[in-house]
Amino acid sequence: MAKNPMLKFVQIPRLMPEKREATDRTQDFDEIYSEFEEAKVEEQASRCSQCGVPYCQTHCPLHNNIPDWLRLTAEGRLREAYEISQATNTFPEICGRICPQDRLCEGNCVIEKSGHETVTIGSVEKYITDTAWEEGWVQPIKPTVERGRSVGIIGAGPGGLAAADMLRRAGLQVTVYDSYDRAGGLLTYGIPGFKLEKDVVMKRVQQLQDGGIEIVNNCTVGVDISFENVRAKHHAVIIATGVYKSRDLVAQGSGADGIVKAIDYLTASNRHGFGDHVPQFLNGSLNAEGKKVVVIGGGDTAMDCVRTAVRQGATSVKCLYRRDKANMPGSLRETQNAEEEGVEFVWLTAPKGFLGTPVSGVLVQQMRLGLPDATGRQSPEVIEDADYVEPADLVIKALGFEPEDLPKLWGAAGLDVTRWGTIRADFETGKTSLPNVYAVGDIVRGASLVVWAIRDGRDCAAAILAELDDANAIAAE
């Protein structure tokens, strides 16, 4: 009987891929983790306990078959592991890099709960798909039959592209309309290269285009083409615009030069990385070089901003967050990386106002945690007479995102929205109040994770295909 390659979590300790030293990695925007060697990835995959109720799979929004592809990896059957991985995840090479595994699959690993460290799921997933690209296993989409139906998708972010992939595989004609000059949405312009190198996104976009998906860049619905025109061109339309309207901060002096939005700052940095001409980066207004930087916020976008500022050569980088470290919404792994790179976190603080034009400082009020709010989190309370000034040459507001008023922008009065401004849609199918119009991702959920957008895109595509099959069956009767 062959020896069981699994259940080695007692003998073998958890291991992450080697991480570059902070003094080295802050000099560029390359990814900070190296790749596993094949022997190490097989060894780490063998730590999986193959539990009967895999909480890692349950807590993955895509319900990836994690135990199966870990076992195949441990046995050296990487091509089969890749096939299992990509069967449920359109972009496993991206999720392996940017998913907050510490809050999802790895955070719910059974052996972690039993006192052993979690399986290194994200890094194994990344290795499997990177190997697939290197070996040529990732091929353009080749539908077995072409259907005489087309779908228009508004937004080339992860939700829209995930839906496009599934629909094209089923033989539908797919056109994606996007306002940016490159597809990918926040994957391209929001997430820094040290978390997700841009060639990873661009080669996936090229693979989709090589499979017959048409991507129309520099096309803003409501400006370059009307929403009704998009509807008229296609049998179904999916809205996957994401949410890009930055939450603002109303405080004295908040309109001063040198106070910028996180999305503008990160987009300028990523465009510069592509080699684009970015005047606001070159003139210093969206560049942290030589400046004292203060970032306001405690989510993953704030972590992206502080770590970008370090790499741009800021003289100091501080992050203000109104709660403590235990209550911040961002990934603890990202916070640790930021701390290693020299970022100073100033917990239990919030801006009260801003000094100077251009900005020269932030008037900071100190906080304490009071009683829990409706969500169970302790609410921050102001400590009276404890204000102080934090010097700053550049202030970045990373306060989250809200949906734009799409019905107004597009002249789509019948498109229902929620009281939060997100599009009202069925969470399983993505159906909206308009016939044959669907919506997925952040424009439905509010600002959320990339993996949830992928899940929504795939679910919506499946619903559209099911409706087409039902319609065809009725027509054949």
N, C-alpha and C positions, 0 to 999 in steps of 0.2 A: 504494500500500500504506500502510495506516495506520501511524503511528509507534508503536513499542512503548512502552507506558506504564511498563514495568517496568525493572529492572536499573539503577537510578539511584543505587545505593549509593556509587559512586565520586564522582559530582558533588554529591550531597546528603548532608550530615552527619546523624547521628542527632539527634533532637530529642524531648524529653519535654514533656508539657503543663506549662505554667507552674506552679511550686510556690510557694505563699504563703510569705512570709518567716516565719521561726520566731517572731519577736516578735509577729506577727499571729495565726498559726494556733494558738498555745498559749493563746489567750484564749477559744477555743470548741472544740466537738467536731465541727465541720464537716470534710468531707473536705479534704485539704490540696492536692490537685491540681485545677487547673481543667480545663475541657473543651477539646479541640482545636477550632480552627475547621475548617470543611469543607475549605478549600484546604490546610491544614496536614496534615490526616489523609490526604488523597489523596496529598500529597507524601511523607509518611512511608511509606505503604503501597507507594508506587512503588519504594522502596529494596529490596524483596524480590527476591532473585536467581532465584526460581522454579526452584530446584535440583531435579534429577531424583530425588534421595533426600532429602526434606525432614526433616532431623533435628528441626526444631521440632515437626513433627507426630508423629514417632516418640516423642519424649520427653514429649509431652503425654499424661497418663493417659487422656484421652478420645479421643485421636488426632483432634483437631479438624482439619478441612481448611483449615489456616491459609493456605497459599499461594493457594488458590482465593479465599477471601474477602478476602485482601489485594489480589489482582489486581482483583476486582470493585470494591473500595473505591477503588483508584487510578483506575479508569475512571468513578467517580461513580455506580456501580450499587449504591447502599447497600441497597435493599430485597432485592436478590438476595444481597448479602453477608450480610444478616441471616438469610435463609432457610437459607443454607449453614451459618452459624454455629450456629443453634439446632437444626439437624438432628442434631448430635452432642452438644450441650451444653444441658441443661435450664435452666441459669442463667448464660448468658454475661455478663450485666451484673454478676453477683457475682464470677465468676472473673476478669473483667477488672480488678476492683478488688483482690482479696485473694490471688489465686494468687501464689506466689513465682516469677514468671516468670524471675528471674535464675538459678534453679536448674532450671527446666524448659525451656519453649520458647525463651525469649530466650537462656538460658545455653548452648543447643546450636545457635544460629543459625549457618549455614555462613559467612555473611559476617563474623560475629564471629571465627570461627576463622581466617579469611583475613586478618585485620588491620584490617578495617573494623568499626565499631561495629554492634551488633545492631539488627535492625528493632524498632521499638517496638510489639511485638505486643499486649501487655496493654492499652495505652491505646487502640489502634485497636479492639480487641474491645469495650471499654467504650463507645467512641463509637458504634459500630454499633448496639448494643442500646439505648443511651440514645435514639438517634435513632428507633429502632423504637417505643419507648414514646411518644415525643413525637408521632410521626406516626400513631399508632393501628394500627400493624401487629401489635402483640401483642394477640391476641384470646383470649377464654375458649375452653377446649377444647370441641369439638363432635364427638363420636364419630359416625361414619357409621351405626353400628348398635350397639344396646345388647345386651350379652350377659347371660345369666342367671347370672352368677357374681360372687362378691364376694371382696375381699381386705382383710384387716385389717392395718394397719401400726402397729407400736408405736414411736413416736418421730417427731416432726415436724421433724427436722433435715434437712440436705441430702440424705443418703442415702435417708431415708424419703420425702421429698417428690419426689425425682427418680423413684423407683419409682412413686409415686402418679401422677405426670404421665403416664408411659408407659402404665401400666395403664388409666388413665381414657381416654386417647386411643384405646385399643383397645376401649372400650365396657364395661369392667368397672366394677362398683360398688366404690368405694374408701372405706374409713373409716380415718382416722388418729387414733390415741389418743396424747395427749401430756400429760405431767405439768405443763407450764407453762401460764400463762394466755394466752400468745401463741405461735403456731407459729414455727418457724425454728431452734430449738435454739441452738447456739453462734453462729449468724449473728445471732440477735436479742439474746441476753444475754451472750455471751462476747466477741465482737469489738467494739471501740469504734467509735463513730460516725465518728471521723476517718479510719478505714480503710473503713468501710461504713456509710453513713448509713441509718438504720432505715426510712425511707420506701421505700428500694429493696427491702428484704426484704418489707415489709408489702404493697406493691402486687403483688408476685409471689405472695404467699400468697393475696391476694384474687382474683387471676386464676385460681388453682387452685380456690378455692372456687366462683367463678362458673362454672367448668366442671363442677361437680357433685361435687367431692371433699369429703367430709364430714370436718371436723376437730373432734374432741372434746377440748377443752382441760380443764385441771384434772382430768385423769383419770390416776391412777397405777395401772398394772397391778400386781396383788398387794395393792392397798389398796382402790381404788374399784371395780375389776373384776378378777376372777381371770383368770389366763392361760388356764385351760381354758374359761372363758366366752368369751373372745375367739376361741379356736380353734373353739368350737361355733357361733359366729355366722358364720364365714366359711369359704370353700372352701380358702383358703390364708392364712397369716400370715407377715409379714415382721417380724423383730426389727431395729430400727434405733435403738436407744437411745443409741448413743454410749458414751463412757466419761467419767464425771463424778467418780469417786472420786479425790480428790487424793492424790498420793504425799506421805507425811509425812516429817518430819525429826526423828529421835530425838537430842536433845542436851539438855544441862543447861539448864533454864529455858525449854524450848520450849513449855510450856503457858501462858506468861504472857499477860496481856491485852496487846493491841497487836500480837500475832503472828497473822496471818490468812492464809487460803487465797486464792490468786489468783482462783479461780472465784467465791468469795463477794464479793471486792472488785470484780471486773469486773461481776458481775451487779447489785450495788447501784448502781454508777455508771450502767449502762445503764437500769435501772429509773427512777432519778432523771431521766435524760434523757427518758424517756417521760412524765414528770410523775407517776409513782406516788409514793405515800407510803411512804418507806423509813426506818423508825425508826433503823436502824443507820447510815445515811448522815447523818441529821439530828443524831444524838447524837455523831457524830465517829468511831465505832469503825471504820467502813468509808469514811472520808473523809480524804484526805491534806492538806486545807487547813491551812496553818501548821505542818506537821510535817516533821521530818527523816525521809525515807523510805529504807529499804533493801530492795531486791528481790533475792531469791535465785533464780538460774536464768539460762540463756542461750538459751532458745528463744523462739518467737514470742509465747507467752503472757507471758513476762517483758517483752518489748518492749511489749506492750499495756499492761502494768501501769505501767512506768516513764513511758510517755508520757501515760497517764491521770493519774498523780500530778502531773506537771508542770501539766497543765490544771486540776487541782483546787486549785492554789496551794500546793504543797509548798514549804518553804523550801530544801530540797535533796533531790536524788534520786540515789541511787547503786545500781549493779547489781553484785552479786558473782557472778563465774563462775569455776569451778575450772580451766578451761583458758584458752587465749589467744584472741584475736579470730579468728585463722585457723581455729580448731577449734570455734567455737561453732556450735550447730545452727540458730540463728535466721537469718532473712533479712538479708543484709548491707545491703540497701536500708533495711530497718527500723532497723537499728543506726545507719546514717548519719543517718536522720531523727531518731532519739532524741538522738544527739550534737549535732546542730544545735539541738535544743530545750533543751539544757542538762543532759542526763543525763550523769553521770560513770560510766564503766565501770571497775571495779576488777578487772582480769584476774588469773588465777592466785590466787584467794582462795576460801576456803570457810568457812562458819560452824562454829565449834567449840562454841559455847554462847551463851546469852543472859543479859543482866544486867537486874535490876530487875523489879518488878511494880507497875504496868505496865512494859513493856519500856523500857529506857533506852539499851541498847547491844547490839551484837553482838560477841562475842569471835571475832575473825577469825584463821584460820591461813593463812599464805602457802604457796603451792604452787609446784612446778616440774614440767615435763613429763618423764616418764621413758620407758621402753620402750613400744612399741606394744602394744595389747591385741589380742584376737581379731578385732576389726573393723578393725585397722590404725591406729586413733587412738592417739596417745601418752597413756599413763595419767598422771594427776596424782599427784604425791607430795608429802607434807607436808615443809616445811622446818622443821626443829626449832628451837625457841627463837626463832621469828620472829612470834609471836602479837601482836596488838594489838586495841584496842577501837575499834569504829566506832559513834559515837553514833547513836541511832535512837529515834524516837517511834512509828514504824509499820514493821513488818517484814512483807513480803508473800512468801509461799512459792510460787514458780512452778516447781515441780519435776516437773511432768508429771502424767498421769492414769493410773489403773488401772481395770479393769472391776470392777463390782460382781458379787457372787455371785448371778447371776440364777436359776440352778436352785433355790437355797435361798430366795431372796426370793419366787419365784413358785410354789414347790412343784412344780417341773418336773424330777423326778428323772431322766427319760430324756433331758434336754437335755445333750449332752456338751460339755465345755469342754476347752481346752488346758491345759498346765501353767502358762500365764501367766494363766489365768482367762478368756480370751476364748472366745467360742463357737466350737466346731469346725464349720466350714462349708466347703463346696466353693468355691474362690476364683473359679470361673467362673460357677456358678449360684447360689451362696448356700445350697444345700441343707444342712440340719442333720441330726442323728440322728433327729429326729422327723418323721413323715410330714406332708407339706404345710406344714412350717415352715421358713422361710428366715431368713438373717441377713446383714446388710450393714454396711459402714462400719467405724467404729472399734471396735465391739463384736466384730468379727472380726479386724481388722488390728492393734488397739491404736491409741493416739492417732496420728492421721495428718492428711493434708491434706483440705480440703473437696473438692477436685477428685477425690480418690480415692473419697470417699463417694458423690459423684455417679456416678462410673463404676460402682461396685458396685451402686448402686440401679438403674441402667439395665440392667446385665447381668442382675441378678436378675429384673427385670420381663420381659425378653426370654425368660428361661428359663421363667418361669411361663406366658407366652403360648404358647411352643412346646409345653409339656406339655398345655395345654388343647387346642391344635390337634390334637396327636397323639391325645388322648382322644376328641375329636370325630370324627376320621377312623376310629378303631377302632369307635366306636359306629355310624357310618354304613355299615359294611361288612355 
